[in-house]
Amino acid sequence: MRAIILAAGRGERMRPLTDHTPKPLLCVRGKPLIEFHIEALAAAGVRDIVINTAWLSEQFPAVLGDGRRFGLRLHYSDESAEPVGALETAGGIARALPLLCPEACDQAFWVVAGDVFLPDFGFAPAAAERFLRSDLDAQLWLTHNSPHHPRGDFGISSEGLALSDGEPGMPRYTWASVGLFRRRMFEAIPAGSKAALRPFLEAAIARRQLGAQMLPGRWVDVGTPERLASLQA
């Protein structure tokens, strides 16, 4: 099982902090935010992690190295030279597929955003094994809505499937920006092209192949200087 940490964004809402430092490399409680993910993935047995980069991309290998100090290998998918710039979530994953899935089979991998704080999430191997035994295209972890995203993203059916428009009164939750995905979701995207993830998630919902469950533990979208300061406190 491999993983990709999404770290290519500009972090506009975090300016001026992100004018000189990529958001995932901002320090939280004494270390770069992205290191919490790397350490948790290493503890779960993941030995290859891809980090997609664009804004100030040279800083990532300078700070994180090749992964040896974490007990794994880090690979970098640098989108900074792409003519269209950063490729958005699905486009970035599609570009990184040769690093994520070096074999031609329909492999699966973890996806997590580099700018979220979820210190209690363990990237459990058992969850990955259940996913591999299923026919799902992806499995999302959802969390309770925050004040800055009150409507949420998806509901959860009684069968554990994600719903974009649930029954009246059915609660909707926020995608915690972590999940398991299969290679087949991204193979049709030409490498180097921009593509948002949401349309692919909606298509998987229509096929009844998008799983969803609640995230255990803490979660913070570290999207503004105020939220970062709150975490530090």
Secondary structure, DSSP 8 states (H G I E B T S, - for coil): -EEEEE-----GGGTTGGGTS-GGGSEETTEEHHHHHHHHHHHTT--EEEEEE-TTTTHHHHHHTTSGGGTSEEEEEE-TTSTT-S-HHHHHHHHHHHHH--SSS--EEEEEETTEE-TT----HHHHHHHHHS--SEEEEEE---TTSTT-SBEE-TTSBEESS-STT---BEEEEEEEEEGGGTTTS-TT----SHHHHHHHHHTT-EEEEE--S--EE--SHHHHHHHH-
